[in-house]
Amino acid sequence: MDDISEGSAPYPERVAVFAGTTEGRRLVEHLSACGVGTIAFVATSYGASLISGLPHVSVREGRLDAGQMAHVLAGCSYAVDATHPFARQAHASVREAAERAGVGYVRLARPAALKHKGARYVADVAAAADVVASGEGAVLLATGSKELAAFAGRDGLVERLYPRVLPDEEVIAQVRALGVPRSHIIAMQGPFSRELNIAMLRQIGAAWLVTKESGAVGGQDDKIEAALEAGAVPVVIERPLEPEDACDFEQVCLQLTGTVPQPTQ
């Protein structure tokens, strides 16, 4: 991938960032600070609120298919896929849209975390639902709202679930529609500290914690360690493999701006 900042100052090329993650938002902030014209795509109004008002950045809210993405990408130089490691359909759509629009595709991958001996790893959401449905006790479901239906549809399980989801009205409405008791919904933005996870697990008397193998940025280690401390069984859904051409955060920043953000003190 060529460095798009070469031969131009400031950076006039427009970069599209599909910014559904913490590292995606960090990239948008860095591009803004470097003067790079950026279009940031987010799925919800809550996601938009986290990056609104940044110089040189326009925010587009709502979910798009590959054709709609390709139309919006016209005039951009690069499309950066910074969506969640588990968002397989989003990865495919962004890559397809970039190819249609004739712009460079960059996958910003989240570093994988080490395996924990005390955690139970499963292949997919259905397997995780099987595990907790076979037991008893409250379940802190830290997988997000998209996978909730796989758990709520199991006989007798929905009333044991305490889903932790984004504080977005649309998301909360979807959770309620699945029959989750209102008092069981934990609507908060992560990542969460180990101490806060422990407090939540103990507050609901959780016997289980279900999470995704989302890496340190997603708070995976804190969730697993908190579950073990609180006496709950951590069930971890293994992440899909990243493509061979995926880049980490620093690589993407260097490629697009020639610099990386300074660590916060």
Summary of the structure (lengths in Angstrom):
residues: 265
radius of gyration: 19.4
end to end distance: 31.3
largest distance: 62.3
contacts: 850
relative contact order: 0.16
helix: 39%
strand: 21%
